[in-house]
Amino acid sequence: MEKVRRLFQKEQIDCAGDLCNNQWMTCEMENNMGESVCFLLLLMVLPLEGNGAMETFLLNAIAQKDAYDKELIEKGNDFVDHADPEKR
């Protein structure tokens, strides 16, 4: 979140309240014509719950949608879990 805060400061974007994940925030900035522009922003840092990288989040979402894909993903996960029993 600190990188987002610095970017907002650099671009002179003001948001009401703290930057939060999965929560709408009202923001305001000045456009190139000097006009004040208000907008809503929703930061989505994924996954919202659980551990894992973006790839894991996406694979889980695909598995929930389709039984065939779920089976392929489970087989791939099983392969990864058992491909290197010595953990090299």
Secondary structure, 3 states (H helix, E strand, C coil): CHHHHHHHHHCCCEECCCCCECCEEEEEEECCCCCEEEEEEEECCCCCCCCCCHHHHHHHHHHHHCHHHHHHHHHHHHHHHHCCCCCC
